[in-house]
Amino acid sequence: MELNEDRLEKLVKKAAEDGTNNALMRLGFDTENHLDAQKDMAFLRQQRQASEQVAVVVRRSLIGLFISGAVTVMVIGAQHALNK
């Protein structure tokens, strides 16, 4: 059997498809229902983005608390120094 270019291309595509499906099945994806897998990936993306937004809000809040605490300490220190 001779491998011409078309036959070789079909073999390579089939091997790539089989390998991809095998890897996805091992990871728990349903390779027969692509729509559900896409919905799952979209959900995971939304969860990741929400988590990142929460982290940004928490970080800004902590920085704001630190700055307001430092300013409060300076104001109380200045008031104490002026009252002596």
C-alpha positions as CSV (number, residue, x, y, z in Angstrom):
1,M,0.0,0.0,0.0
2,E,1.5,3.3,-1.1
3,L,1.0,6.4,1.0
4,N,0.1,9.3,-1.2
5,E,-0.3,12.8,0.1
6,D,-4.1,12.6,0.5
7,R,-3.9,9.3,2.3
8,L,-1.2,10.6,4.6
9,E,-3.1,13.7,5.4
10,K,-6.2,11.7,6.3
11,L,-4.1,9.4,8.6
12,V,-2.6,12.4,10.3
13,K,-5.9,14.1,10.9
14,K,-7.5,10.9,12.2
15,A,-4.6,10.3,14.6
16,A,-4.8,13.9,15.8
17,E,-8.5,13.7,16.3
18,D,-8.2,10.3,18.2
19,G,-5.4,11.6,20.4
20,T,-7.3,14.8,21.2
21,N,-10.5,12.9,22.0
22,N,-8.6,10.5,24.2
23,A,-6.9,13.3,26.1
24,L,-10.1,15.1,26.6
25,M,-11.9,12.0,27.8
26,R,-9.1,11.3,30.3
27,L,-9.7,14.9,31.6
28,G,-13.4,14.1,32.1
29,F,-14.8,16.0,29.0
30,D,-17.7,14.5,27.1
31,T,-16.3,14.6,23.6
32,E,-19.7,13.8,22.1
33,N,-21.4,16.9,23.5
34,H,-19.3,19.9,22.6
35,L,-21.9,22.4,23.7
36,D,-21.8,21.3,27.3
37,A,-18.0,21.5,27.3
38,Q,-18.2,25.0,25.9
39,K,-20.7,26.0,28.6
40,D,-18.5,24.5,31.3
41,M,-15.5,26.5,30.0
42,A,-17.6,29.7,29.9
43,F,-18.7,29.1,33.5
44,L,-15.1,28.5,34.6
45,R,-14.0,31.7,32.9
46,Q,-16.8,33.7,34.7
47,Q,-15.8,32.2,38.0
48,R,-12.1,33.1,37.4
49,Q,-13.0,36.6,36.4
50,A,-15.3,37.0,39.5
51,S,-12.5,35.7,41.7
52,E,-10.0,38.2,40.2
53,Q,-12.5,41.1,40.7
54,V,-12.9,40.1,44.4
55,A,-9.2,40.0,44.8
56,V,-8.9,43.5,43.4
57,V,-11.6,44.9,45.6
58,V,-10.1,43.3,48.7
59,R,-6.6,44.6,47.8
60,R,-7.9,48.1,47.3
61,S,-9.9,47.9,50.6
62,L,-6.8,46.9,52.5
63,I,-4.7,49.6,50.9
64,G,-7.4,52.1,51.8
65,L,-7.6,50.9,55.4
66,F,-3.8,51.1,55.7
67,I,-3.7,54.7,54.3
68,S,-6.6,55.9,56.5
69,G,-5.0,54.3,59.6
70,A,-1.7,56.0,58.8
71,V,-3.4,59.4,58.3
72,T,-5.4,58.9,61.5
73,V,-2.2,58.2,63.5
74,M,-0.6,61.3,62.0
75,V,-3.6,63.5,62.8
76,I,-3.8,62.2,66.4
77,G,-0.1,62.6,66.8
78,A,-0.3,66.2,65.5
79,Q,-3.2,67.0,67.9
80,H,-1.3,65.5,70.8
81,A,1.8,67.4,69.9
82,L,-0.1,70.7,69.7
83,N,-2.0,70.2,72.9
84,K,1.2,69.9,75.0
